[in-house]
Amino acid sequence: MDPILTKLGEAVESGKVDKNSPYPPQMKGEDGADELARQALDNGVAPADVLTEALVPAMDRVGRKFSENKIFVPQMLMSAKAMNAAMGHLKPFFQSGDVKTKGTFIIGTVKGDLHDIGKNLVAMMIEGGGWSIIDLGVDVNEDTFNQTISENPGAVVGLSALLTTTMTNMEEIVKKIKEVNPDTKILVGGAPLNDDFRANIGADFYAPDPRGAVEYLKELAA
């Protein structure tokens, strides 16, 4: 593999966003994901290779470490920021069709809930897995989800909730989405949820962490 892709993967895994980033301390002054992604493209590395050989494996390693409690949310957020910096250089190739995405993932925190850290982590991890993301933000109702699905046929939907008081809104949203778009796959996640709740409300998949969502989508796209 091209050495620059190895370095890029290490930068993302370590959470090194760019040269000026003080984190992690042991990489102070070194190029980060931002510079390395640009260099890779300038050196003629195919955009698809940057994604599949550097970013996707790096975020997979990050997700695995998080699942095993070897790293925690702050480190994961830094890795996601580094991945985002690299993805900034790839976005034009996604838009032009030079890099094929695996599909479109629509995500939002459900109505009544304003928490977004978990949602943002999942969105970043899934984008790092090669999907186009439409992030609807927080406090999203069923009409907004359905409107976005109608504009993006075949998209997969992710619903997030952090509060026991707002997770009940998921049931209504899932029901309305399935009424209008019965074939739409719906993932749910958030601290108070479990798979029994997912089954009761009629959603298709529950992920306890971002990596679970990425793995499920990988199977869907296969």
C-alpha positions as semicolon CSV with decimal commas, in nm:
position;residue;x (nm);y (nm);z (nm)
1;M;0,000;0,000;0,000
2;D;0,113;0,356;-0,067
3;P;0,305;0,477;0,245
4;I;0,106;0,802;0,246
5;L;-0,218;0,604;0,288
6;T;-0,064;0,420;0,583
7;K;0,025;0,755;0,741
8;L;-0,321;0,892;0,668
9;G;-0,484;0,592;0,835
10;E;-0,259;0,638;1,139
11;A;-0,345;1,010;1,157
12;V;-0,719;0,934;1,152
13;E;-0,686;0,654;1,407
14;S;-0,482;0,880;1,636
15;G;-0,712;1,179;1,593
16;K;-0,450;1,402;1,430
17;V;-0,668;1,652;1,240
18;D;-0,403;1,877;1,085
19;K;-0,048;2,000;1,135
20;N;-0,155;2,271;1,383
21;S;-0,360;2,034;1,596
22;P;-0,201;1,986;1,942
23;Y;-0,364;1,643;1,973
24;P;-0,222;1,385;2,011
25;P;0,085;1,535;2,184
26;Q;0,325;1,273;2,044
27;M;0,242;1,385;1,687
28;K;0,291;1,757;1,747
29;G;0,411;1,937;1,435
30;E;0,345;1,639;1,205
31;D;0,109;1,650;0,910
32;G;-0,246;1,549;0,999
33;A;-0,530;1,388;0,809
34;D;-0,605;1,716;0,629
35;E;-0,257;1,754;0,476
36;L;-0,203;1,382;0,414
37;A;-0,530;1,339;0,222
38;R;-0,441;1,638;0,003
39;Q;-0,090;1,502;-0,057
40;A;-0,225;1,159;-0,148
41;L;-0,457;1,307;-0,411
42;D;-0,183;1,541;-0,540
43;N;0,047;1,239;-0,576
44;G;-0,208;1,065;-0,799
45;V;-0,362;0,825;-0,549
46;A;-0,716;0,745;-0,664
47;P;-0,984;0,907;-0,443
48;A;-1,155;0,569;-0,404
49;D;-0,827;0,424;-0,268
50;V;-0,796;0,707;-0,016
51;L;-1,141;0,611;0,111
52;T;-1,120;0,231;0,099
53;E;-0,753;0,178;0,190
54;A;-0,702;0,451;0,450
55;L;-1,019;0,606;0,591
56;V;-1,255;0,307;0,609
57;P;-1,001;0,071;0,777
58;A;-0,891;0,348;1,019
59;M;-1,247;0,421;1,131
60;D;-1,311;0,048;1,159
61;R;-1,015;0,020;1,398
62;V;-1,144;0,321;1,594
63;G;-1,491;0,165;1,618
64;R;-1,346;-0,164;1,736
65;K;-1,137;0,007;2,006
66;F;-1,443;0,200;2,121
67;S;-1,652;-0,119;2,139
68;E;-1,377;-0,280;2,349
69;N;-1,354;0,023;2,584
70;K;-0,993;0,085;2,479
71;I;-1,081;0,442;2,381
72;F;-1,368;0,667;2,485
73;V;-1,592;0,936;2,335
74;P;-1,333;1,221;2,338
75;Q;-1,075;1,014;2,142
76;M;-1,344;0,888;1,908
77;L;-1,457;1,245;1,840
78;M;-1,099;1,346;1,755
79;S;-1,069;1,054;1,513
80;A;-1,402;1,150;1,358
81;K;-1,279;1,510;1,319
82;A;-0,961;1,387;1,150
83;M;-1,167;1,166;0,919
84;N;-1,391;1,463;0,838
85;A;-1,088;1,675;0,749
86;A;-0,974;1,407;0,504
87;M;-1,325;1,359;0,366
88;G;-1,338;1,730;0,284
89;H;-1,087;1,662;0,005
90;L;-1,290;1,365;-0,124
91;K;-1,634;1,529;-0,130
92;P;-1,588;1,683;-0,479
93;F;-1,515;1,333;-0,615
94;F;-1,831;1,194;-0,448
95;Q;-2,035;1,473;-0,603
96;S;-1,886;1,425;-0,949
97;G;-1,944;1,050;-0,933
98;D;-1,571;0,964;-0,950
99;V;-1,612;0,789;-0,616
100;K;-1,922;0,575;-0,582
101;T;-2,093;0,587;-0,243
102;K;-2,250;0,276;-0,096
103;G;-2,578;0,460;-0,054
104;T;-2,745;0,748;0,130
105;F;-2,795;0,752;0,506
106;I;-3,045;1,000;0,654
107;I;-2,995;1,064;1,025
108;G;-3,158;1,282;1,288
109;T;-3,228;1,308;1,659
110;V;-3,602;1,260;1,711
111;K;-3,848;1,538;1,793
112;G;-3,825;1,671;2,147
113;D;-3,458;1,572;2,183
114;L;-3,172;1,818;2,133
115;H;-2,877;1,584;2,196
116;D;-2,643;1,537;1,903
117;I;-2,305;1,396;2,012
118;G;-2,411;1,033;1,959
119;K;-2,582;1,118;1,632
120;N;-2,278;1,308;1,508
121;L;-2,046;1,020;1,594
122;V;-2,263;0,770;1,409
123;A;-2,291;1,003;1,107
124;M;-1,912;1,050;1,093
125;M;-1,841;0,678;1,129
126;I;-2,091;0,589;0,856
127;E;-1,956;0,859;0,626
128;G;-1,610;0,713;0,689
129;G;-1,756;0,380;0,578
130;G;-1,830;0,525;0,233
131;W;-2,191;0,647;0,261
132;S;-2,339;0,986;0,171
133;I;-2,485;1,145;0,483
134;I;-2,789;1,370;0,512
135;D;-2,787;1,500;0,870
136;L;-3,125;1,650;0,961
137;G;-2,999;1,771;1,299
138;V;-3,200;1,753;1,622
139;D;-3,570;1,770;1,712
140;V;-3,670;1,610;1,379
141;N;-4,033;1,508;1,321
142;E;-4,178;1,234;1,100
143;D;-4,278;1,476;0,821
144;T;-3,918;1,592;0,778
145;F;-3,794;1,233;0,766
146;N;-4,059;1,133;0,511
147;Q;-3,995;1,438;0,294
148;T;-3,621;1,361;0,289
149;I;-3,683;0,993;0,210
150;S;-3,907;1,091;-0,083
151;E;-3,624;1,310;-0,217
152;N;-3,369;1,026;-0,171
153;P;-3,536;0,697;-0,273
154;G;-3,366;0,390;-0,130
155;A;-3,198;0,580;0,153
156;V;-3,150;0,416;0,493
157;V;-3,271;0,609;0,799
158;G;-3,114;0,643;1,144
159;L;-3,306;0,773;1,447
160;S;-3,128;0,882;1,764
161;A;-3,260;0,959;2,113
162;L;-3,077;1,011;2,441
163;L;-3,370;1,053;2,681
164;T;-3,627;0,801;2,802
165;T;-3,887;1,077;2,755
166;T;-3,802;1,122;2,386
167;M;-3,736;0,761;2,289
168;T;-4,115;0,713;2,295
169;N;-4,137;0,959;2,003
170;M;-3,939;0,707;1,797
171;E;-4,237;0,473;1,784
172;E;-4,459;0,735;1,620
173;I;-4,186;0,835;1,374
174;V;-4,108;0,475;1,276
175;K;-4,480;0,406;1,228
176;K;-4,528;0,711;1,003
177;I;-4,215;0,635;0,797
178;K;-4,325;0,274;0,744
179;E;-4,677;0,387;0,646
180;V;-4,544;0,615;0,373
181;N;-4,222;0,428;0,281
182;P;-4,272;0,064;0,391
183;D;-3,946;-0,060;0,236
184;T;-3,725;0,193;0,415
185;K;-3,473;0,035;0,654
186;I;-3,468;0,216;0,990
187;L;-3,184;0,198;1,244
188;V;-3,233;0,323;1,599
189;G;-2,979;0,404;1,867
190;G;-2,924;0,594;2,189
191;A;-2,836;0,535;2,552
192;P;-3,178;0,422;2,685
193;L;-3,262;0,187;2,395
194;N;-3,227;-0,189;2,358
195;D;-3,319;-0,447;2,097
196;D;-3,652;-0,533;2,263
197;F;-3,757;-0,169;2,229
198;R;-3,644;-0,175;1,865
199;A;-3,859;-0,482;1,798
200;N;-4,162;-0,332;1,976
201;I;-4,162;-0,015;1,766
202;G;-4,103;-0,194;1,434
203;A;-3,756;-0,060;1,349
204;D;-3,517;-0,283;1,155
205;F;-3,195;-0,262;1,354
206;Y;-3,064;-0,143;1,691
207;A;-2,699;-0,051;1,731
208;P;-2,553;-0,004;2,082
209;D;-2,256;0,182;1,931
210;P;-2,155;0,340;1,597
211;R;-1,962;0,034;1,487
212;G;-2,276;-0,179;1,502
213;A;-2,449;0,061;1,264
214;V;-2,152;0,056;1,026
215;E;-2,145;-0,326;1,023
216;Y;-2,520;-0,347;0,955
217;L;-2,493;-0,102;0,666
218;K;-2,198;-0,294;0,527
219;E;-2,421;-0,602;0,508
220;L;-2,701;-0,402;0,347
221;A;-2,468;-0,270;0,080
222;A;-2,310;-0,609;0,007
